[in-house]
Amino acid sequence: MKTKLIAIALLLAATSAADAKRMAPRPRPVAKCVKLTAKMQKAKQAADDFTAKAYAAALAKQKLTPTTLAASYREPYGNGKAKLAADQFEGPVMYEGYGGGWEFVADANGDVWAVDRAPSVTASTQYSICGCAPITHGGAAPREVQLVYSLPAGKQFKGHVKVVYEEHSVSYSYPENYNCPQPP
Protein backbone atom coordinates (compact mmCIF):
# COMPACT_ATOMS: atom_id res chain seq x y z
CA MET A 1 0.00 0.00 0.00
CA LYS A 2 2.79 2.36 0.96
CA THR A 3 4.55 1.64 -2.36
CA LYS A 4 1.37 2.47 -4.30
CA LEU A 5 1.00 5.80 -2.47
CA ILE A 6 4.61 6.72 -3.20
CA ALA A 7 4.16 5.80 -6.88
CA ILE A 8 0.98 7.90 -7.10
CA ALA A 9 2.72 10.83 -5.37
CA LEU A 10 5.68 10.63 -7.78
CA LEU A 11 3.34 10.42 -10.77
CA LEU A 12 1.37 13.47 -9.58
CA ALA A 13 4.57 15.44 -8.96
CA ALA A 14 5.90 14.61 -12.44
CA THR A 15 2.58 15.48 -14.07
CA SER A 16 2.32 18.75 -12.14
CA ALA A 17 5.87 19.76 -13.10
CA ALA A 18 5.22 18.95 -16.77
CA ASP A 19 1.90 20.85 -16.71
CA ALA A 20 3.53 23.83 -15.00
CA LYS A 21 6.29 23.94 -17.63
CA ARG A 22 3.77 23.59 -20.47
CA MET A 23 1.46 26.27 -19.06
CA ALA A 24 4.21 28.79 -18.15
CA PRO A 25 3.84 32.07 -20.01
CA ARG A 26 6.05 32.29 -23.05
CA PRO A 27 7.84 35.50 -23.91
CA ARG A 28 5.87 37.56 -26.41
CA PRO A 29 7.63 38.15 -29.70
CA VAL A 30 8.75 41.73 -30.20
CA ALA A 31 6.68 43.35 -32.93
CA LYS A 32 8.68 44.77 -35.80
CA CYS A 33 8.07 48.47 -35.84
CA VAL A 34 8.72 51.31 -38.24
CA LYS A 35 9.20 55.05 -37.95
CA LEU A 36 6.05 57.10 -38.62
CA THR A 37 6.48 58.83 -41.96
CA ALA A 38 4.72 61.65 -43.79
CA LYS A 39 3.60 59.08 -46.38
CA MET A 40 1.80 57.07 -43.66
CA GLN A 41 0.17 60.21 -42.29
CA LYS A 42 -1.03 61.14 -45.81
CA ALA A 43 -2.43 57.63 -46.30
CA LYS A 44 -4.33 57.96 -42.99
CA GLN A 45 -5.68 61.38 -44.01
CA ALA A 46 -6.77 60.01 -47.42
CA ALA A 47 -8.55 57.07 -45.72
CA ASP A 48 -10.27 59.42 -43.26
CA ASP A 49 -11.35 61.73 -46.11
CA PHE A 50 -12.73 58.79 -48.13
CA THR A 51 -14.69 57.53 -45.11
CA ALA A 52 -16.11 61.00 -44.36
CA LYS A 53 -17.34 61.36 -47.96
CA ALA A 54 -18.85 57.86 -47.94
CA TYR A 55 -20.65 58.61 -44.65
CA ALA A 56 -22.00 61.93 -46.00
CA ALA A 57 -23.27 60.12 -49.12
CA ALA A 58 -24.99 57.47 -46.95
CA LEU A 59 -26.74 60.19 -44.94
CA ALA A 60 -27.87 61.94 -48.13
CA LYS A 61 -29.21 58.65 -49.52
CA GLN A 62 -31.35 58.25 -46.37
CA LYS A 63 -32.39 61.93 -46.57
CA LEU A 64 -30.75 62.71 -43.23
CA THR A 65 -28.69 65.75 -42.24
CA PRO A 66 -26.23 66.04 -39.35
CA THR A 67 -27.47 68.12 -36.43
CA THR A 68 -26.35 68.92 -32.89
CA LEU A 69 -28.31 69.14 -29.68
CA ALA A 70 -27.58 71.05 -26.51
CA ALA A 71 -26.37 68.65 -23.83
CA SER A 72 -25.91 68.81 -20.09
CA TYR A 73 -24.77 66.36 -17.41
CA ARG A 74 -26.45 64.94 -14.35
CA GLU A 75 -25.71 62.20 -11.85
CA PRO A 76 -26.42 58.84 -13.50
CA TYR A 77 -27.63 56.76 -10.58
CA GLY A 78 -29.56 57.07 -7.36
CA ASN A 79 -32.90 58.39 -6.24
CA GLY A 80 -31.98 62.07 -6.51
CA LYS A 81 -32.56 62.40 -10.25
CA ALA A 82 -34.47 65.52 -11.19
CA LYS A 83 -37.39 65.13 -13.60
CA LEU A 84 -36.66 66.00 -17.21
CA ALA A 85 -38.40 68.82 -19.04
CA ALA A 86 -40.77 67.84 -21.87
CA ASP A 87 -38.15 68.74 -24.49
CA GLN A 88 -35.35 66.68 -22.86
CA PHE A 89 -34.31 63.03 -23.00
CA GLU A 90 -31.53 60.91 -21.50
CA GLY A 91 -28.48 59.96 -23.48
CA PRO A 92 -25.75 57.49 -22.53
CA VAL A 93 -23.89 57.23 -19.24
CA MET A 94 -20.27 58.16 -19.94
CA TYR A 95 -17.11 59.50 -18.36
CA GLU A 96 -17.02 63.29 -18.17
CA GLY A 97 -14.50 64.76 -20.58
CA TYR A 98 -13.97 61.53 -22.55
CA GLY A 99 -16.55 61.96 -25.29
CA GLY A 100 -18.95 59.13 -25.90
CA GLY A 101 -22.10 61.13 -26.51
CA TRP A 102 -24.47 60.34 -29.32
CA GLU A 103 -24.28 61.66 -32.86
CA PHE A 104 -27.54 63.06 -34.23
CA VAL A 105 -29.24 63.55 -37.60
CA ALA A 106 -32.50 65.20 -38.58
CA ASP A 107 -35.00 63.76 -41.04
CA ALA A 108 -37.03 65.73 -43.62
CA ASN A 109 -39.51 66.79 -40.89
CA GLY A 110 -36.70 68.06 -38.66
CA ASP A 111 -37.23 65.30 -36.11
CA VAL A 112 -34.09 63.98 -34.44
CA TRP A 113 -32.52 60.51 -34.61
CA ALA A 114 -29.42 59.13 -32.86
CA VAL A 115 -27.02 57.54 -35.36
CA ASP A 116 -25.89 53.93 -35.07
CA ARG A 117 -22.91 53.90 -37.44
CA ALA A 118 -22.41 50.63 -39.34
CA PRO A 119 -19.17 50.92 -41.30
CA SER A 120 -18.22 48.27 -43.83
CA VAL A 121 -14.41 48.23 -43.86
CA THR A 122 -13.27 47.65 -47.45
CA ALA A 123 -9.60 48.65 -47.05
CA SER A 124 -7.48 48.45 -43.92
CA THR A 125 -3.82 49.05 -43.13
CA GLN A 126 -2.15 48.97 -39.71
CA TYR A 127 1.34 50.22 -38.94
CA SER A 128 3.33 49.23 -35.86
CA ILE A 129 5.10 52.47 -34.90
CA CYS A 130 8.38 52.54 -32.97
CA GLY A 131 8.10 54.75 -29.92
CA CYS A 132 5.55 55.75 -27.35
CA ALA A 133 1.86 56.25 -28.03
CA PRO A 134 0.53 59.78 -27.50
CA ILE A 135 -0.78 60.32 -23.97
CA THR A 136 -4.40 61.43 -24.26
CA HIS A 137 -5.65 61.29 -20.65
CA GLY A 138 -4.14 61.03 -17.24
CA GLY A 139 -4.62 61.97 -13.64
CA ALA A 140 -7.59 61.25 -11.43
CA ALA A 141 -10.36 58.89 -12.48
CA PRO A 142 -13.09 60.72 -14.40
CA ARG A 143 -16.57 61.21 -13.02
CA GLU A 144 -19.37 59.07 -14.48
CA VAL A 145 -22.25 61.24 -15.75
CA GLN A 146 -25.61 60.89 -17.51
CA LEU A 147 -25.94 62.99 -20.65
CA VAL A 148 -29.23 64.86 -21.03
CA TYR A 149 -30.11 66.27 -24.45
CA SER A 150 -32.50 69.14 -25.20
CA LEU A 151 -34.59 69.12 -28.40
CA PRO A 152 -35.30 72.13 -30.62
CA ALA A 153 -38.80 73.58 -30.14
CA GLY A 154 -41.52 71.44 -31.74
CA LYS A 155 -39.20 68.53 -32.64
CA GLN A 156 -39.26 64.95 -31.39
CA PHE A 157 -36.62 62.35 -30.65
CA LYS A 158 -37.55 59.36 -32.83
CA GLY A 159 -34.96 56.84 -31.64
CA HIS A 160 -31.94 55.32 -33.38
CA VAL A 161 -31.24 54.99 -37.10
CA LYS A 162 -28.62 52.69 -38.65
CA VAL A 163 -26.33 54.29 -41.25
CA VAL A 164 -24.30 51.85 -43.39
CA TYR A 165 -21.31 53.23 -45.28
CA GLU A 166 -17.94 52.17 -46.70
CA GLU A 167 -14.84 52.76 -44.57
CA HIS A 168 -11.14 52.83 -45.38
CA SER A 169 -8.97 52.49 -42.29
CA VAL A 170 -5.34 53.31 -41.56
CA SER A 171 -4.39 52.81 -37.92
CA TYR A 172 -1.27 52.91 -35.77
CA SER A 173 -0.28 50.59 -32.92
CA TYR A 174 2.63 50.96 -30.55
CA PRO A 175 4.59 47.90 -29.31
CA GLU A 176 4.69 47.46 -25.55
CA ASN A 177 8.45 46.92 -25.46
CA TYR A 178 9.32 50.61 -25.12
CA ASN A 179 10.14 52.31 -21.84
CA CYS A 180 7.38 54.91 -22.14
CA PRO A 181 6.39 57.35 -19.40
CA GLN A 182 3.11 56.74 -17.62
CA PRO A 183 0.34 59.38 -17.80
CA PRO A 184 0.56 61.97 -15.02
C-alpha positions as CSV (number, residue, x, y, z in Angstrom):
1,M,0.0,0.0,0.0
2,K,2.8,2.4,1.0
3,T,4.5,1.6,-2.4
4,K,1.4,2.5,-4.3
5,L,1.0,5.8,-2.5
6,I,4.6,6.7,-3.2
7,A,4.2,5.8,-6.9
8,I,1.0,7.9,-7.1
9,A,2.7,10.8,-5.4
10,L,5.7,10.6,-7.8
11,L,3.3,10.4,-10.8
12,L,1.4,13.5,-9.6
13,A,4.6,15.4,-9.0
14,A,5.9,14.6,-12.4
15,T,2.6,15.5,-14.1
16,S,2.3,18.7,-12.1
17,A,5.9,19.8,-13.1
18,A,5.2,19.0,-16.8
19,D,1.9,20.9,-16.7
20,A,3.5,23.8,-15.0
21,K,6.3,23.9,-17.6
22,R,3.8,23.6,-20.5
23,M,1.5,26.3,-19.1
24,A,4.2,28.8,-18.2
25,P,3.8,32.1,-20.0
26,R,6.0,32.3,-23.0
27,P,7.8,35.5,-23.9
28,R,5.9,37.6,-26.4
29,P,7.6,38.2,-29.7
30,V,8.7,41.7,-30.2
31,A,6.7,43.3,-32.9
32,K,8.7,44.8,-35.8
33,C,8.1,48.5,-35.8
34,V,8.7,51.3,-38.2
35,K,9.2,55.1,-37.9
36,L,6.1,57.1,-38.6
37,T,6.5,58.8,-42.0
38,A,4.7,61.7,-43.8
39,K,3.6,59.1,-46.4
40,M,1.8,57.1,-43.7
41,Q,0.2,60.2,-42.3
42,K,-1.0,61.1,-45.8
43,A,-2.4,57.6,-46.3
44,K,-4.3,58.0,-43.0
45,Q,-5.7,61.4,-44.0
46,A,-6.8,60.0,-47.4
47,A,-8.6,57.1,-45.7
48,D,-10.3,59.4,-43.3
49,D,-11.4,61.7,-46.1
50,F,-12.7,58.8,-48.1
51,T,-14.7,57.5,-45.1
52,A,-16.1,61.0,-44.4
53,K,-17.3,61.4,-48.0
54,A,-18.9,57.9,-47.9
55,Y,-20.6,58.6,-44.6
56,A,-22.0,61.9,-46.0
57,A,-23.3,60.1,-49.1
58,A,-25.0,57.5,-47.0
59,L,-26.7,60.2,-44.9
60,A,-27.9,61.9,-48.1
61,K,-29.2,58.7,-49.5
62,Q,-31.3,58.3,-46.4
63,K,-32.4,61.9,-46.6
64,L,-30.8,62.7,-43.2
65,T,-28.7,65.7,-42.2
66,P,-26.2,66.0,-39.3
67,T,-27.5,68.1,-36.4
68,T,-26.4,68.9,-32.9
69,L,-28.3,69.1,-29.7
70,A,-27.6,71.1,-26.5
71,A,-26.4,68.6,-23.8
72,S,-25.9,68.8,-20.1
73,Y,-24.8,66.4,-17.4
74,R,-26.5,64.9,-14.4
75,E,-25.7,62.2,-11.8
76,P,-26.4,58.8,-13.5
77,Y,-27.6,56.8,-10.6
78,G,-29.6,57.1,-7.4
79,N,-32.9,58.4,-6.2
80,G,-32.0,62.1,-6.5
81,K,-32.6,62.4,-10.2
82,A,-34.5,65.5,-11.2
83,K,-37.4,65.1,-13.6
84,L,-36.7,66.0,-17.2
85,A,-38.4,68.8,-19.0
86,A,-40.8,67.8,-21.9
87,D,-38.1,68.7,-24.5
88,Q,-35.4,66.7,-22.9
89,F,-34.3,63.0,-23.0
90,E,-31.5,60.9,-21.5
91,G,-28.5,60.0,-23.5
92,P,-25.8,57.5,-22.5
93,V,-23.9,57.2,-19.2
94,M,-20.3,58.2,-19.9
95,Y,-17.1,59.5,-18.4
96,E,-17.0,63.3,-18.2
97,G,-14.5,64.8,-20.6
98,Y,-14.0,61.5,-22.5
99,G,-16.6,62.0,-25.3
100,G,-19.0,59.1,-25.9
101,G,-22.1,61.1,-26.5
102,W,-24.5,60.3,-29.3
103,E,-24.3,61.7,-32.9
104,F,-27.5,63.1,-34.2
105,V,-29.2,63.5,-37.6
106,A,-32.5,65.2,-38.6
107,D,-35.0,63.8,-41.0
108,A,-37.0,65.7,-43.6
109,N,-39.5,66.8,-40.9
110,G,-36.7,68.1,-38.7
111,D,-37.2,65.3,-36.1
112,V,-34.1,64.0,-34.4
113,W,-32.5,60.5,-34.6
114,A,-29.4,59.1,-32.9
115,V,-27.0,57.5,-35.4
116,D,-25.9,53.9,-35.1
117,R,-22.9,53.9,-37.4
118,A,-22.4,50.6,-39.3
119,P,-19.2,50.9,-41.3
120,S,-18.2,48.3,-43.8
121,V,-14.4,48.2,-43.9
122,T,-13.3,47.7,-47.4
123,A,-9.6,48.7,-47.0
124,S,-7.5,48.5,-43.9
125,T,-3.8,49.1,-43.1
126,Q,-2.1,49.0,-39.7
127,Y,1.3,50.2,-38.9
128,S,3.3,49.2,-35.9
129,I,5.1,52.5,-34.9
130,C,8.4,52.5,-33.0
131,G,8.1,54.8,-29.9
132,C,5.6,55.7,-27.3
133,A,1.9,56.2,-28.0
134,P,0.5,59.8,-27.5
135,I,-0.8,60.3,-24.0
136,T,-4.4,61.4,-24.3
137,H,-5.7,61.3,-20.7
138,G,-4.1,61.0,-17.2
139,G,-4.6,62.0,-13.6
140,A,-7.6,61.2,-11.4
141,A,-10.4,58.9,-12.5
142,P,-13.1,60.7,-14.4
143,R,-16.6,61.2,-13.0
144,E,-19.4,59.1,-14.5
145,V,-22.2,61.2,-15.8
146,Q,-25.6,60.9,-17.5
147,L,-25.9,63.0,-20.6
148,V,-29.2,64.9,-21.0
149,Y,-30.1,66.3,-24.5
150,S,-32.5,69.1,-25.2
151,L,-34.6,69.1,-28.4
152,P,-35.3,72.1,-30.6
153,A,-38.8,73.6,-30.1
154,G,-41.5,71.4,-31.7
155,K,-39.2,68.5,-32.6
156,Q,-39.3,65.0,-31.4
157,F,-36.6,62.4,-30.6
158,K,-37.6,59.4,-32.8
159,G,-35.0,56.8,-31.6
160,H,-31.9,55.3,-33.4
161,V,-31.2,55.0,-37.1
162,K,-28.6,52.7,-38.6
163,V,-26.3,54.3,-41.3
164,V,-24.3,51.9,-43.4
165,Y,-21.3,53.2,-45.3
166,E,-17.9,52.2,-46.7
167,E,-14.8,52.8,-44.6
168,H,-11.1,52.8,-45.4
169,S,-9.0,52.5,-42.3
170,V,-5.3,53.3,-41.6
171,S,-4.4,52.8,-37.9
172,Y,-1.3,52.9,-35.8
173,S,-0.3,50.6,-32.9
174,Y,2.6,51.0,-30.5
175,P,4.6,47.9,-29.3
176,E,4.7,47.5,-25.5
177,N,8.5,46.9,-25.5
178,Y,9.3,50.6,-25.1
179,N,10.1,52.3,-21.8
180,C,7.4,54.9,-22.1
181,P,6.4,57.4,-19.4
182,Q,3.1,56.7,-17.6
183,P,0.3,59.4,-17.8
184,P,0.6,62.0,-15.0
